[in-house]
């Protein structure tokens, strides 16, 4: 297997799987089995890509053998490869979980083809080396995710879907405008070529306007302050299967795009916007955690915590040191696993109690102690309790802030960590520790154990991963440091995409 095929497989396998599921649409069993199998083999292909990228540094595939910057480039460095790997892992885990939750009505409406198309778009976004094609991959994700959000046809789902798609369409318009301005100024949309031309320009500040358009577009998709309001209004409405994959992956594509843009293309003008990014990172952390503290529905709380935790990742970008970028990458991996798992746990709570409203739920620690353990691990990892993965992620971000004297940022990060722990403790005390409220007794639904096991197994697996990353996280952090070093020195990326280009072409 050559390195070009290593890039192609994580993109093409979900697409092939979606086509196969459509071909077998008359059989719901075929769709279930096909959806899970293609999700799992996509994860296997992503592991091979991760290995190849770590060994080779940067892998490039030029579609149709058209050389960059004229052709379509697919590029895998360590950062994009680890994002594809962890995203594909979540895709496989959530696909297994869906076997218990997704009903026949949604299956008949092509849930698994849409799900695989979503993974197709996510992996394509991580691996593209072209700004316009990044826009295309964003649109693939948007179409699939909008339909998945509103697939049930219920009022709450449609309302959430409209909010979701409206704001993301605005982001797409801003993205297209920013890309158009860059093309008009530089005559290229290849990210390596943009980086090369801006690095050689004596007046690179003239692309600040277009970089800000892209920043707002990526910020909307990432859910940073003040563009986050669509997220908690829509992520709690679809089934937990859909909410979990959205929470784990979609906002992280926006974070990935921000990090890629400001460590590759817009390096010469980063100092112009660093203060803005730092301020928005702090505000994202603070507003997200206050939003979580003010709600009493489990999934709404978790939705706001997506926002607050995104702030830590953006803070790593804003600090722009090797340790800060390594911390951001480590945080991304940790958060994708933990946040996906928490939404999956909320789905089990809904299955058992019929709701995840904390006022109506209680007594889970006595009736389902195994679920209490499975919630405790990701919840308190999110709160930064050692030795779980979240402690090391937060520690790395704080250490990076201390190293550069960013005292306000460090103070905000520590305070938000405490408030995050408060929110997780609130869920624990209400849903698990207190007695079941008498007025809603009898809502527990006894589902067949054979169906519930498909929900519990991936949750348990992700909880084990959280513990392992916490106890044996050094290899992952060392990988994150290698990826951060690569991001801090974009010449390796540029040379791989544009071999033989030693000067800016007129």
FENUR-V714895 format. One record per backbone hydrogen bond with DSSP energy under -1.0 kcal/mol. NH is the residue of the N-H (numbers start at 1). CO is the residue of the C=O. Records with the same first field share a line. If there is no record, write none. Layout:
# FENUR-V714895
NH = CO, CO
This chain:
# FENUR-V714895
6 = 2
7 = 3
8 = 4
9 = 5
12 = 8
13 = 9
16 = 12
17 = 13
18 = 14
19 = 15
20 = 16
21 = 17
22 = 18
23 = 19
24 = 20
25 = 22
27 = 24
31 = 27
32 = 28
33 = 29
34 = 30
35 = 31
36 = 32
37 = 33
38 = 34
39 = 35
40 = 36
41 = 37
42 = 38
43 = 39
44 = 40
45 = 41
46 = 42
47 = 43
48 = 44
49 = 45
50 = 46
51 = 47
52 = 48
53 = 49
54 = 50
55 = 51
56 = 52
57 = 53
58 = 56
59 = 76
61 = 74
63 = 72
65 = 62
66 = 63
70 = 67
71 = 67
74 = 61
75 = 127
76 = 59
81 = 77
82 = 78
83 = 79
84 = 80
85 = 81
86 = 82
87 = 83
88 = 84
89 = 85
90 = 86
91 = 87
92 = 88
93 = 89
94 = 90
95 = 91
96 = 92
97 = 93
98 = 94
99 = 96
100 = 97
102 = 98
107 = 103
108 = 104
110 = 107
111 = 106
114 = 110
115 = 111
116 = 112
117 = 113
118 = 114
119 = 115
120 = 116
121 = 117
122 = 118
123 = 119
124 = 120
125 = 121
126 = 122
127 = 123
128 = 124
129 = 73
131 = 189
134 = 130
135 = 131
136 = 132
137 = 133
138 = 134
139 = 135
140 = 136
141 = 137
142 = 138
143 = 139
144 = 140
145 = 141
146 = 142
147 = 143
148 = 144
149 = 145
150 = 146
153 = 150
158 = 154
159 = 155
160 = 156
161 = 157
162 = 158
163 = 159
164 = 160
165 = 161
166 = 162
167 = 163
168 = 164
169 = 165
170 = 166
171 = 167
172 = 168
173 = 169
174 = 170
175 = 171
176 = 172
177 = 173
178 = 174
179 = 175
180 = 176
181 = 177
182 = 178
183 = 179
184 = 180
185 = 181
186 = 182
187 = 183
191 = 129
194 = 190
195 = 191
196 = 192
197 = 193
198 = 194
199 = 195
200 = 196
206 = 203
207 = 204
208 = 205
211 = 207
212 = 208
213 = 209
214 = 210
215 = 211
216 = 212
217 = 213
218 = 214
219 = 215
220 = 216
221 = 217
222 = 218
223 = 219
224 = 219
227 = 224
231 = 228
234 = 231
235 = 231
237 = 234
243 = 239
244 = 240
245 = 241
246 = 242
247 = 243
248 = 244
249 = 245
253 = 249
254 = 250
255 = 251
256 = 252
257 = 253
258 = 254
259 = 255
260 = 256
261 = 257
262 = 258
263 = 259
264 = 260
266 = 261
270 = 267
273 = 270
274 = 270
277 = 273
278 = 274
279 = 275
280 = 276
281 = 277
282 = 278
283 = 279
284 = 280
285 = 281
286 = 282
287 = 283
288 = 284
289 = 285
290 = 286
291 = 287
292 = 288
293 = 289
294 = 290
295 = 292
298 = 356
301 = 297
302 = 298
303 = 299
304 = 300
305 = 301
306 = 302
307 = 303
308 = 304
309 = 305
310 = 306
311 = 307
313 = 309
314 = 310
315 = 311
316 = 312
317 = 313
318 = 314
319 = 315
320 = 316
325 = 321
326 = 322
327 = 323
328 = 324
329 = 325
330 = 326
331 = 327
332 = 328
333 = 329
334 = 330
335 = 331
336 = 332
337 = 333
338 = 334
339 = 335
340 = 336
341 = 337
342 = 338
343 = 339
344 = 340
345 = 341
346 = 342
347 = 343
348 = 344
349 = 345
350 = 346
351 = 347
352 = 348
353 = 349
354 = 350
358 = 296
360 = 357
363 = 434
364 = 431
365 = 432
367 = 363
368 = 364
372 = 368
373 = 369
374 = 370
375 = 371
376 = 372
377 = 373
379 = 375
380 = 376
381 = 377
382 = 378
383 = 379
384 = 381
385 = 380
388 = 385
391 = 388
393 = 389
394 = 390
395 = 391
396 = 392
397 = 393
398 = 394
399 = 395
400 = 396
401 = 397
402 = 398
403 = 399
406 = 401
407 = 405
410 = 406
411 = 407
412 = 408
413 = 409
414 = 410
415 = 411
416 = 412
417 = 413
418 = 414
419 = 415
420 = 416
421 = 417
422 = 418
423 = 419
424 = 420
425 = 421
426 = 422
427 = 423
428 = 424
429 = 425
430 = 426
431 = 427
432 = 428
433 = 428
434 = 429
440 = 437
441 = 438
445 = 352
447 = 445
451 = 448
452 = 448
453 = 449
455 = 452
456 = 452
457 = 453
459 = 455
460 = 456
461 = 457
462 = 458
463 = 459
464 = 460
465 = 461
466 = 462
467 = 463
468 = 464
469 = 465
470 = 466
471 = 467
472 = 468
477 = 473
478 = 474
479 = 475
480 = 476
481 = 477
482 = 478
483 = 479
484 = 480
485 = 481
486 = 482
487 = 483
488 = 484
492 = 489
494 = 490
495 = 491
496 = 492
497 = 493
498 = 494
501 = 498
